[in-house]
Amino acid sequence: MPSTESYQLLLAAAAACEDKKAEDVRILALDPSESGLTDYFLICNGTNERQNAAITDEIELRLKREFGTYPNSVEGRRQAEWILMDYVDFIVHVFSREKRAFYGLERLRKSATTISIATLNAELKAKITSARTREKVSRKPPVVSAKAPSPAPPKARKPKAAPRKIASGKTAAKAASAVGKAAPKAVGVRKAAPKKSAKKSARVTKS
């Protein structure tokens, strides 16, 4: 499958042919099963050898200037009766009128399909549109699904009561004595009244 750049190169080469007044410019789409060398033939002819050389020079200059691309090989430039330029994805054939009629390249490639420049332009636009669509899709952020309910926060634990301090020996003894002092006196127990002294009673008698 030709790339977008291959379409652009082929269209630029065809435009260069037309600019140099080439005659009967045709583009043949070759059957892949019969031709594993290239995808397209670009065929045209000039009125003389000098024009043929000018056509190939213009093709080479334009593709070098606009795309930085050079042909892999160029054959037949010296005689300029049939000049062949190999650009891998397509091959340019520039004939003289006599040589084109003699070799009949279009007749030899019966399985090839002749396509117009307008058709090639439409294919190029469709290819560019498809590439831009794929680029936009790849740039889209991923779809975020509905948020799952967040887990409930863990319950706060109640602080444990500080353990009571166990009193040491002396402290325990003091506490015990304090408890003993605070104990209530037994109910119903009366202290015996103090006895009167004998001297005091004797004084009372004498009087």
Short mmCIF file of the C-alpha atoms (twelve columns), coordinates in Angstrom:
data_MODEL
# 
_entry.id   MODEL 
# 
loop_
_atom_site.group_PDB 
_atom_site.id 
_atom_site.type_symbol 
_atom_site.label_atom_id 
_atom_site.label_alt_id 
_atom_site.label_comp_id 
_atom_site.label_asym_id 
_atom_site.label_seq_id 
_atom_site.Cartn_x 
_atom_site.Cartn_y 
_atom_site.Cartn_z 
_atom_site.pdbx_PDB_model_num 
ATOM 1   C CA . MET A 1   0.000   0.000  0.000   1 
ATOM 2   C CA . PRO A 2   1.596   3.289  -1.109  1 
ATOM 3   C CA . SER A 3   2.239   5.818  1.609   1 
ATOM 4   C CA . THR A 4   0.981   9.393  1.671   1 
ATOM 5   C CA . GLU A 5   4.436   10.606 0.668   1 
ATOM 6   C CA . SER A 6   4.426   8.269  -2.355  1 
ATOM 7   C CA . TYR A 7   1.185   9.854  -3.575  1 
ATOM 8   C CA . GLN A 8   2.637   13.324 -3.083  1 
ATOM 9   C CA . LEU A 9   5.830   12.449 -4.970  1 
ATOM 10  C CA . LEU A 10  3.897   10.930 -7.857  1 
ATOM 11  C CA . LEU A 11  1.593   13.941 -8.145  1 
ATOM 12  C CA . ALA A 12  4.558   16.317 -8.034  1 
ATOM 13  C CA . ALA A 13  6.268   14.356 -10.831 1 
ATOM 14  C CA . ALA A 14  3.099   14.445 -12.942 1 
ATOM 15  C CA . ALA A 15  2.800   18.196 -12.373 1 
ATOM 16  C CA . ALA A 16  6.426   18.651 -13.497 1 
ATOM 17  C CA . CYS A 17  5.641   16.748 -16.712 1 
ATOM 18  C CA . GLU A 18  2.692   19.032 -17.443 1 
ATOM 19  C CA . ASP A 19  4.721   22.150 -16.667 1 
ATOM 20  C CA . LYS A 20  7.255   21.109 -19.336 1 
ATOM 21  C CA . LYS A 21  4.468   20.487 -21.890 1 
ATOM 22  C CA . ALA A 22  4.789   16.710 -21.925 1 
ATOM 23  C CA . GLU A 23  2.212   14.924 -24.093 1 
ATOM 24  C CA . ASP A 24  -0.314  12.265 -23.046 1 
ATOM 25  C CA . VAL A 25  0.639   12.025 -19.376 1 
ATOM 26  C CA . ARG A 26  -0.697  8.771  -17.920 1 
ATOM 27  C CA . ILE A 27  -0.473  7.030  -14.557 1 
ATOM 28  C CA . LEU A 28  -0.776  3.242  -14.487 1 
ATOM 29  C CA . ALA A 29  -1.598  1.479  -11.197 1 
ATOM 30  C CA . LEU A 30  0.109   -1.886 -11.526 1 
ATOM 31  C CA . ASP A 31  -1.315  -5.188 -10.351 1 
ATOM 32  C CA . PRO A 32  0.674   -6.227 -7.233  1 
ATOM 33  C CA . SER A 33  0.517   -9.886 -8.246  1 
ATOM 34  C CA . GLU A 34  2.319   -9.145 -11.534 1 
ATOM 35  C CA . SER A 35  4.719   -6.428 -10.478 1 
ATOM 36  C CA . GLY A 36  6.613   -6.604 -7.232  1 
ATOM 37  C CA . LEU A 37  9.031   -3.873 -8.295  1 
ATOM 38  C CA . THR A 38  6.853   -0.778 -8.049  1 
ATOM 39  C CA . ASP A 39  3.268   0.416  -7.619  1 
ATOM 40  C CA . TYR A 40  2.887   2.935  -10.449 1 
ATOM 41  C CA . PHE A 41  4.187   3.857  -13.878 1 
ATOM 42  C CA . LEU A 42  4.175   7.524  -14.860 1 
ATOM 43  C CA . ILE A 43  4.328   7.629  -18.667 1 
ATOM 44  C CA . CYS A 44  4.598   10.605 -21.017 1 
ATOM 45  C CA . ASN A 45  6.415   11.694 -24.164 1 
ATOM 46  C CA . GLY A 46  8.055   14.812 -25.525 1 
ATOM 47  C CA . THR A 47  8.303   16.085 -29.060 1 
ATOM 48  C CA . ASN A 48  12.095  15.705 -29.201 1 
ATOM 49  C CA . GLU A 49  15.116  14.530 -27.203 1 
ATOM 50  C CA . ARG A 50  15.829  17.978 -25.814 1 
ATOM 51  C CA . GLN A 51  12.332  18.280 -24.366 1 
ATOM 52  C CA . ASN A 52  12.584  14.775 -22.901 1 
ATOM 53  C CA . ALA A 53  15.761  15.745 -21.045 1 
ATOM 54  C CA . ALA A 54  14.092  18.944 -19.815 1 
ATOM 55  C CA . ILE A 55  11.107  16.942 -18.474 1 
ATOM 56  C CA . THR A 56  13.303  14.552 -16.488 1 
ATOM 57  C CA . ASP A 57  15.451  17.422 -15.184 1 
ATOM 58  C CA . GLU A 58  12.335  19.207 -13.930 1 
ATOM 59  C CA . ILE A 59  11.032  16.074 -12.201 1 
ATOM 60  C CA . GLU A 60  14.347  15.447 -10.463 1 
ATOM 61  C CA . LEU A 61  14.744  19.089 -9.398  1 
ATOM 62  C CA . ARG A 62  11.196  19.423 -8.036  1 
ATOM 63  C CA . LEU A 63  11.245  16.238 -5.987  1 
ATOM 64  C CA . LYS A 64  14.665  17.094 -4.606  1 
ATOM 65  C CA . ARG A 65  13.621  20.645 -3.688  1 
ATOM 66  C CA . GLU A 66  10.185  19.859 -2.244  1 
ATOM 67  C CA . PHE A 67  10.791  16.453 -0.642  1 
ATOM 68  C CA . GLY A 68  14.550  15.958 -0.500  1 
ATOM 69  C CA . THR A 69  14.128  12.804 -2.616  1 
ATOM 70  C CA . TYR A 70  16.453  11.589 -5.370  1 
ATOM 71  C CA . PRO A 71  15.839  8.807  -7.893  1 
ATOM 72  C CA . ASN A 72  17.532  5.499  -7.180  1 
ATOM 73  C CA . SER A 73  18.680  5.375  -10.779 1 
ATOM 74  C CA . VAL A 74  18.266  7.230  -14.082 1 
ATOM 75  C CA . GLU A 75  18.767  5.459  -17.401 1 
ATOM 76  C CA . GLY A 76  18.752  6.586  -21.052 1 
ATOM 77  C CA . ARG A 77  19.377  10.269 -20.434 1 
ATOM 78  C CA . ARG A 78  22.182  10.476 -22.963 1 
ATOM 79  C CA . GLN A 79  20.106  9.343  -25.951 1 
ATOM 80  C CA . ALA A 80  16.931  10.820 -24.415 1 
ATOM 81  C CA . GLU A 81  14.662  8.595  -26.507 1 
ATOM 82  C CA . TRP A 82  13.442  6.607  -23.494 1 
ATOM 83  C CA . ILE A 83  14.468  7.962  -20.095 1 
ATOM 84  C CA . LEU A 84  13.638  5.865  -17.064 1 
ATOM 85  C CA . MET A 85  13.675  7.287  -13.497 1 
ATOM 86  C CA . ASP A 86  13.281  4.846  -10.593 1 
ATOM 87  C CA . TYR A 87  11.664  6.302  -7.435  1 
ATOM 88  C CA . VAL A 88  10.958  2.846  -5.909  1 
ATOM 89  C CA . ASP A 89  7.192   3.321  -5.382  1 
ATOM 90  C CA . PHE A 90  6.807   4.566  -8.945  1 
ATOM 91  C CA . ILE A 91  8.876   4.650  -12.141 1 
ATOM 92  C CA . VAL A 92  8.839   7.533  -14.630 1 
ATOM 93  C CA . HIS A 93  9.053   6.713  -18.348 1 
ATOM 94  C CA . VAL A 94  9.686   9.650  -20.679 1 
ATOM 95  C CA . PHE A 95  9.566   8.574  -24.335 1 
ATOM 96  C CA . SER A 96  9.968   10.108 -27.695 1 
ATOM 97  C CA . ARG A 97  6.826   9.745  -29.818 1 
ATOM 98  C CA . GLU A 98  8.330   7.020  -31.973 1 
ATOM 99  C CA . LYS A 99  9.704   4.946  -29.106 1 
ATOM 100 C CA . ARG A 100 6.464   5.150  -27.143 1 
ATOM 101 C CA . ALA A 101 4.465   3.893  -30.101 1 
ATOM 102 C CA . PHE A 102 7.035   1.165  -30.811 1 
ATOM 103 C CA . TYR A 103 7.302   -0.301 -27.302 1 
ATOM 104 C CA . GLY A 104 3.646   0.148  -26.381 1 
ATOM 105 C CA . LEU A 105 4.240   0.004  -22.631 1 
ATOM 106 C CA . GLU A 106 0.549   0.531  -21.861 1 
ATOM 107 C CA . ARG A 107 -0.354  -2.476 -24.045 1 
ATOM 108 C CA . LEU A 108 2.167   -4.704 -22.311 1 
ATOM 109 C CA . ARG A 109 0.637   -3.990 -18.913 1 
ATOM 110 C CA . LYS A 110 -2.874  -5.200 -19.649 1 
ATOM 111 C CA . SER A 111 -3.658  -5.842 -15.970 1 
ATOM 112 C CA . ALA A 112 -2.696  -2.270 -15.025 1 
ATOM 113 C CA . THR A 113 -5.378  0.338  -14.380 1 
ATOM 114 C CA . THR A 114 -5.080  3.821  -15.846 1 
ATOM 115 C CA . ILE A 115 -5.877  6.475  -13.269 1 
ATOM 116 C CA . SER A 116 -6.196  10.212 -13.762 1 
ATOM 117 C CA . ILE A 117 -4.427  12.890 -11.775 1 
ATOM 118 C CA . ALA A 118 -7.814  13.929 -10.349 1 
ATOM 119 C CA . THR A 119 -8.396  10.384 -9.057  1 
ATOM 120 C CA . LEU A 120 -4.916  10.309 -7.548  1 
ATOM 121 C CA . ASN A 121 -5.575  13.636 -5.845  1 
ATOM 122 C CA . ALA A 122 -8.810  12.259 -4.369  1 
ATOM 123 C CA . GLU A 123 -6.979  9.188  -3.048  1 
ATOM 124 C CA . LEU A 124 -4.326  11.418 -1.498  1 
ATOM 125 C CA . LYS A 125 -6.932  13.594 0.252   1 
ATOM 126 C CA . ALA A 126 -8.715  10.504 1.600   1 
ATOM 127 C CA . LYS A 127 -5.414  9.150  2.892   1 
ATOM 128 C CA . ILE A 128 -4.547  12.441 4.619   1 
ATOM 129 C CA . THR A 129 -8.019  12.688 6.183   1 
ATOM 130 C CA . SER A 130 -7.762  9.123  7.482   1 
ATOM 131 C CA . ALA A 131 -4.317  9.804  8.971   1 
ATOM 132 C CA . ARG A 132 -5.568  12.959 10.727  1 
ATOM 133 C CA . THR A 133 -8.573  11.102 12.135  1 
ATOM 134 C CA . ARG A 134 -6.344  8.388  13.568  1 
ATOM 135 C CA . GLU A 135 -4.079  11.046 15.063  1 
ATOM 136 C CA . LYS A 136 -7.009  12.816 16.751  1 
ATOM 137 C CA . VAL A 137 -8.296  9.545  18.168  1 
ATOM 138 C CA . SER A 138 -4.884  8.695  19.559  1 
ATOM 139 C CA . ARG A 139 -4.641  12.115 21.226  1 
ATOM 140 C CA . LYS A 140 -8.006  11.841 23.008  1 
ATOM 141 C CA . PRO A 141 -7.714  11.257 26.756  1 
ATOM 142 C CA . PRO A 142 -8.898  7.854  27.955  1 
ATOM 143 C CA . VAL A 143 -12.543 7.637  29.005  1 
ATOM 144 C CA . VAL A 144 -12.815 7.661  32.777  1 
ATOM 145 C CA . SER A 145 -15.453 5.285  34.121  1 
ATOM 146 C CA . ALA A 146 -17.879 6.252  36.904  1 
ATOM 147 C CA . LYS A 147 -16.162 6.668  40.184  1 
ATOM 148 C CA . ALA A 148 -16.513 3.722  42.504  1 
ATOM 149 C CA . PRO A 149 -17.811 4.607  45.973  1 
ATOM 150 C CA . SER A 150 -14.929 5.450  48.208  1 
ATOM 151 C CA . PRO A 151 -14.506 3.074  51.142  1 
ATOM 152 C CA . ALA A 152 -15.803 4.268  54.516  1 
ATOM 153 C CA . PRO A 153 -13.114 5.737  56.733  1 
ATOM 154 C CA . PRO A 154 -12.018 3.456  59.548  1 
ATOM 155 C CA . LYS A 155 -13.768 3.993  62.881  1 
ATOM 156 C CA . ALA A 156 -11.787 5.936  65.427  1 
ATOM 157 C CA . ARG A 157 -10.724 3.774  68.300  1 
ATOM 158 C CA . LYS A 158 -11.513 4.928  71.822  1 
ATOM 159 C CA . PRO A 159 -8.430  5.720  73.817  1 
ATOM 160 C CA . LYS A 160 -7.725  3.093  76.431  1 
ATOM 161 C CA . ALA A 161 -7.997  4.142  80.100  1 
ATOM 162 C CA . ALA A 162 -4.655  4.635  81.695  1 
ATOM 163 C CA . PRO A 163 -3.864  1.765  84.076  1 
ATOM 164 C CA . ARG A 164 -4.094  2.612  87.735  1 
ATOM 165 C CA . LYS A 165 -0.858  2.914  89.543  1 
ATOM 166 C CA . ILE A 166 -0.214  0.348  92.199  1 
ATOM 167 C CA . ALA A 167 0.866   2.036  95.422  1 
ATOM 168 C CA . SER A 168 4.161   1.140  96.895  1 
ATOM 169 C CA . GLY A 169 4.478   -0.393 100.410 1 
ATOM 170 C CA . LYS A 170 4.608   2.893  102.401 1 
ATOM 171 C CA . THR A 171 1.859   4.515  100.412 1 
ATOM 172 C CA . ALA A 172 -0.377  1.485  100.908 1 
ATOM 173 C CA . ALA A 173 0.180   1.553  104.657 1 
ATOM 174 C CA . LYS A 174 -0.743  5.246  104.888 1 
ATOM 175 C CA . ALA A 175 -3.859  4.615  102.881 1 
ATOM 176 C CA . ALA A 176 -4.872  1.782  105.177 1 
ATOM 177 C CA . SER A 177 -4.395  3.896  108.316 1 
ATOM 178 C CA . ALA A 178 -6.393  6.724  106.803 1 
ATOM 179 C CA . VAL A 179 -9.218  4.309  106.119 1 
ATOM 180 C CA . GLY A 180 -9.080  3.034  109.706 1 
ATOM 181 C CA . LYS A 181 -9.328  6.557  111.156 1 
ATOM 182 C CA . ALA A 182 -12.232 7.426  109.011 1 
ATOM 183 C CA . ALA A 183 -14.193 4.335  110.090 1 
ATOM 184 C CA . PRO A 184 -17.386 5.286  112.055 1 
ATOM 185 C CA . LYS A 185 -17.695 4.488  115.776 1 
ATOM 186 C CA . ALA A 186 -19.961 1.646  116.790 1 
ATOM 187 C CA . VAL A 187 -23.523 2.781  117.511 1 
ATOM 188 C CA . GLY A 188 -24.965 2.238  121.104 1 
ATOM 189 C CA . VAL A 189 -21.712 2.052  122.949 1 
ATOM 190 C CA . ARG A 190 -21.365 4.692  125.673 1 
ATOM 191 C CA . LYS A 191 -18.350 5.578  127.633 1 
ATOM 192 C CA . ALA A 192 -18.598 5.153  131.372 1 
ATOM 193 C CA . ALA A 193 -19.060 8.443  133.243 1 
ATOM 194 C CA . PRO A 194 -15.996 9.511  135.189 1 
ATOM 195 C CA . LYS A 195 -16.148 8.837  138.921 1 
ATOM 196 C CA . LYS A 196 -16.300 11.849 141.200 1 
ATOM 197 C CA . SER A 197 -13.305 12.224 143.371 1 
ATOM 198 C CA . ALA A 198 -13.669 11.493 147.124 1 
ATOM 199 C CA . LYS A 199 -12.359 14.881 148.150 1 
ATOM 200 C CA . LYS A 200 -15.010 16.764 146.278 1 
ATOM 201 C CA . SER A 201 -17.789 14.706 147.880 1 
ATOM 202 C CA . ALA A 202 -16.362 15.273 151.359 1 
ATOM 203 C CA . ARG A 203 -16.434 19.027 150.862 1 
ATOM 204 C CA . VAL A 204 -20.028 18.904 149.933 1 
ATOM 205 C CA . THR A 205 -20.855 17.001 153.178 1 
ATOM 206 C CA . LYS A 206 -19.101 19.390 155.538 1 
ATOM 207 C CA . SER A 207 -20.979 22.290 154.263 1 
# 
